[in-house]
Amino acid sequence: MSARDPGLAFTDGALQFEAWSEKLWDPMGRAVVEAAMLQPGAKVLDACCGTGAATVPAALAVGPGGTVDGVDLSTGLLRIAANNLGQRRILNTTLTEADVTQWRGHRTFDAVLCSYSMFFFADMEAGVEHLASMLRPGGRMVVSTWLAGALEPFASRILEAAVKERPRLAGVVPLPNQNMARVDSVEKMSAWLRARGLAEVSVAVQPLTLQVDDAMAWNLVMGSGWRTLLPRDPEAIARVRRDFIQSVGPSIEMNSDALIATASAPL
């Protein structure tokens, strides 16, 4: 399978990504911020901030005396995030286009948030360790990812539809899926975070089932990492869409169960 830049994929699908905000990204962003237990005046990094699902509630939680740095690869998502912040007149946040696994801010953070993103890192261990290195001693890291079995039946059905147009995808497990499988249970995530040198690890299951129509189902494909599975030819994409929509039907339940993990930098 050819590698495709996730930043470009999410920029191309920014509007479709944002279409899922009210249903999925915003509620989960608020849950991540709640788990971070942010205090007024805190300094926060929202790694892979997207359109601001966690950035906005984090900025409100830390107040005018605090700061939030939102970092993302996608110019399209950042553009929407800037608009979301501007509509709320939030002034304590800086947005930066960068690879957060290489970026380093000019401050040490009280909290680092990373929602549904670390599995996109080319080296997930090194990436999360880099994020943890920006925490002050005792600072809090909060990450979210999918629980085993989540994203079904969409995940298997979009792959089946894509394989018809891109046969070489058959049997290939994309790197994000490999990464997700290593941290897709409470036990796996707990052990993995401890192996990163983090302390006070706690992992909670966040159950969620969503009723989704066919238009929203295709928006999720076009506004997520699944977009990288699609062929480049518009007619071929149309055939993938047709097969996928037929397999999904007019309305379907999607398992959206997640894990939210918290940990602390050693004192």
Secondary structure, 3 states (H helix, E strand, C coil): CCCCCHHHHHHHCHHHHHHCHHHHHHHHHHHHHHHHCCCCCCEEEEECCCCCCCHHHHHHHHCCCCEEEEEECCHHHHHHHHHHHHHCCCCCEEEEECCCCCCCCCCCEEEEEEECCHHHCCCHHHHHHHHHHCEEEEEEEEEEEECCCCCCCHHHHHHHHHHHHCHHHCCCCCHHHHHHHCCCCHHHHHHHHHHCCCEEEEEEEECCEEEEEHHHHHHHHHCCHHHHHCCCCHHHHHHHHHHHHHHHCCEEEEECCEEEEEEECCC
